[in-house]
Amino acid sequence: MAVEEGRVVGVFQIQSDGVFQAHGSALIVRPDRRGLGIGRRLVVEGFDRAGGRRIDLLATKSSREFYRGFRHAETRSFRIRPDGDDDTW
């Protein structure tokens, strides 16, 4: 969690087995605080705390450039929805 002047400005939710695999579920930074390195710090700190060798995550079209700023491998993935709804991710 990133806090400035007592206010939460960002969060990163991550789950990990602590050895190999981690999954980033959500990275949220207040719109007025984006572009200041908060998201990057949250991901780096989350990875350090969670352990493991990699973080897998799903990126929205608008967040792909942000994640490309990390050492990474882009892969094809599937998002399975029981209701068949398409949220254009």
trRosetta pair geometry for C-beta under 8 A, 3 or more apart (Angstrom, degrees):
i j d omega theta_ij theta_ji phi_ij phi_ji
1 8 6.0 -55 -172 -132 109 103
1 10 7.1 160 -159 91 45 57
1 11 5.2 -9 -107 -104 72 80
1 42 7.9 46 -87 -121 11 111
2 8 7.2 104 76 -160 55 59
2 9 5.0 -63 105 68 103 88
2 10 3.8 21 37 53 120 99
2 11 7.4 -138 18 -63 75 40
2 29 7.4 12 45 -116 138 89
2 33 7.9 179 108 141 134 148
2 38 4.9 122 155 -160 177 107
2 41 6.9 94 -90 85 124 118
2 42 5.9 -83 -35 -70 111 108
3 6 6.7 1 176 -126 110 12
3 7 6.6 156 -156 74 71 31
3 8 5.7 -40 -98 -94 76 50
3 9 6.8 144 -116 10 22 85
4 7 5.9 -28 70 61 69 86
4 9 5.0 19 12 -17 108 136
4 33 7.4 176 11 -116 145 141
8 11 6.7 8 180 -49 120 100
9 29 6.6 19 146 -155 76 72
9 30 4.8 -75 -154 9 69 119
9 33 4.5 42 -177 3 120 175
9 38 6.1 -88 115 -145 111 159
10 27 7.6 2 -171 -176 102 72
10 28 6.4 180 -145 96 59 56
10 29 4.0 -4 -103 -105 111 74
10 30 6.7 -104 -61 0 70 73
10 33 6.7 -126 -44 100 104 134
10 38 4.6 154 -11 150 155 122
10 39 6.4 -138 -151 -77 146 58
10 42 5.5 -121 132 -51 123 145
11 26 7.1 15 104 109 98 103
11 27 7.6 -166 95 -141 52 38
11 28 5.3 7 52 54 86 96
11 42 7.1 141 178 -148 13 145
12 24 6.7 -44 -173 -144 98 103
12 26 7.2 -176 -145 94 38 58
12 27 4.9 5 -110 -108 83 79
12 28 7.9 -174 -76 24 45 60
12 39 7.7 120 -71 -149 113 60
12 42 3.9 150 -21 154 126 113
12 43 6.0 -176 -123 -75 157 51
12 45 7.8 137 46 69 139 90
12 46 4.5 -99 107 -50 132 147
13 24 7.2 117 82 -164 58 56
13 25 4.3 -49 100 63 111 106
13 26 4.4 34 30 45 114 90
13 27 7.8 -140 25 -63 66 46
14 22 5.6 9 -180 178 109 115
14 23 6.9 164 -154 82 62 43
14 24 5.2 -27 -100 -101 87 62
14 25 6.9 -172 -88 10 31 81
14 46 4.4 123 -1 173 145 122
14 47 7.4 -132 -149 -71 168 49
14 49 8.0 125 70 75 132 100
14 50 5.0 -85 122 -63 127 150
14 55 6.8 -54 -135 -128 120 120
15 22 6.7 167 87 -156 43 65
15 23 5.2 -7 58 55 91 94
15 25 6.7 53 -4 -29 98 115
15 50 7.6 119 149 -141 10 130
16 21 6.8 178 -145 101 64 51
16 22 3.7 -19 -97 -103 99 90
16 23 7.4 -178 -76 18 55 60
16 50 3.6 124 -9 175 149 106
16 51 5.7 150 138 63 144 75
16 52 4.8 -126 -155 -26 118 132
17 20 6.1 -4 68 44 122 75
17 21 5.2 46 15 55 113 85
17 22 7.6 -134 19 -72 64 56
17 52 6.5 99 54 -89 72 111
18 50 6.9 -128 -92 167 55 56
18 51 4.2 38 -153 73 54 138
18 52 6.4 -119 -145 -50 5 81
19 51 6.6 11 -54 136 25 119
19 52 6.2 34 73 -98 24 62
19 53 7.9 -13 137 -15 47 91
20 52 5.5 2 103 -143 13 81
20 53 5.3 -21 -147 17 52 106
20 54 7.5 -4 166 28 62 86
21 52 5.6 -98 53 -144 11 130
21 53 7.6 -18 -64 44 37 81
21 54 6.7 -21 -118 65 50 86
21 56 7.1 -15 -160 3 91 110
22 47 6.8 172 64 -121 164 68
22 50 4.8 82 -116 128 137 140
22 51 7.5 155 -62 80 120 49
22 52 4.2 172 -29 55 99 159
22 54 6.7 -168 36 96 84 43
22 55 4.5 -38 87 -101 107 71
22 56 7.3 165 86 19 52 65
23 55 6.9 141 -107 -160 16 69
23 56 5.4 -27 -108 67 72 86
23 57 6.6 136 -167 -81 59 65
24 27 6.4 1 173 -39 122 102
24 43 7.2 -5 -109 -124 146 92
24 46 7.2 87 -106 118 99 147
24 55 5.0 46 -27 175 105 120
24 56 7.3 -165 20 86 78 36
24 57 3.7 -24 62 -82 103 127
25 57 7.6 -132 -57 -124 19 95
27 39 5.7 75 167 -146 124 100
27 42 6.4 144 -140 99 99 132
27 43 6.6 -7 -108 -69 139 96
27 57 8.0 24 -12 -162 111 157
27 63 7.6 133 68 -151 117 146
29 33 5.6 -121 170 88 97 99
29 34 5.2 124 104 -86 121 76
29 38 5.1 134 -129 92 129 121
29 39 4.9 -85 -34 -63 141 95
29 42 7.6 -164 -72 4 104 144
30 33 4.4 62 67 18 97 109
30 34 7.4 -143 89 -34 48 76
31 34 5.9 -32 -151 -6 36 117
33 36 5.7 -71 180 26 66 132
33 38 5.6 21 142 -1 110 154
34 38 7.5 -96 -105 43 36 112
34 39 7.1 22 -130 -21 74 122
37 40 5.1 -57 -157 44 61 116
37 41 5.8 63 146 -25 84 102
38 41 5.9 -58 -150 37 29 109
38 42 6.4 29 154 -20 65 107
39 42 5.7 -55 -148 35 31 112
39 43 6.4 28 156 -17 66 104
39 66 6.4 -23 113 -171 148 135
40 43 5.9 -56 -150 36 30 108
40 44 6.3 26 156 -15 66 109
40 69 7.1 -64 -100 106 116 133
40 70 8.0 174 -131 -69 87 97
41 44 5.8 -57 -143 41 31 109
41 45 6.0 24 161 -12 67 111
42 45 6.1 -59 -140 43 25 105
42 46 5.9 28 159 -22 63 112
43 46 5.7 -56 -142 38 26 112
43 47 6.3 26 158 -19 63 107
43 55 7.5 -145 -164 51 96 168
43 70 7.0 -94 127 -74 146 143
44 47 5.9 -57 -150 36 27 110
44 48 6.4 27 153 -18 63 108
45 48 5.6 -54 -147 37 34 113
45 49 6.2 27 158 -14 67 108
46 49 6.0 -60 -146 41 28 106
46 50 5.8 19 161 -15 67 115
46 55 7.9 65 107 -97 109 147
47 50 6.0 -58 -134 41 26 105
47 52 7.5 -101 -156 63 73 96
47 55 5.8 -90 -98 -40 103 127
50 55 7.8 82 74 -89 146 103
52 55 7.3 107 97 -67 131 63
56 77 7.9 135 -176 -97 113 145
57 67 7.3 -148 75 -117 123 145
58 77 6.5 -128 -98 86 88 145
58 79 6.3 61 -118 -77 152 120
58 89 6.5 28 159 158 119 141
59 63 4.8 -136 -163 89 91 102
59 64 4.9 117 130 -85 135 64
59 66 7.9 -173 -145 60 124 94
59 67 5.1 -104 -94 7 145 149
60 63 4.7 77 52 13 83 103
60 64 7.4 -121 89 -33 42 77
60 89 5.5 -86 -112 -137 68 84
61 64 6.2 -32 -155 -10 32 116
61 88 7.7 -41 -9 144 125 87
61 89 7.3 -170 -21 -160 79 41
63 66 5.0 -50 -167 36 67 120
63 67 6.2 57 141 -16 87 103
64 67 6.0 -63 -150 42 34 104
64 68 6.2 40 153 -27 68 106
65 68 5.4 -50 -145 30 34 117
65 69 7.3 48 152 -31 58 94
66 69 6.1 -52 -175 13 36 116
67 70 6.0 -48 -169 25 53 108
67 72 6.4 74 153 -73 88 166
68 72 6.7 -112 -122 44 40 138
68 74 7.8 -8 -97 -61 88 116
79 89 6.6 35 11 69 163 133
81 84 5.9 177 96 -60 105 14
81 85 5.5 -105 152 44 152 74
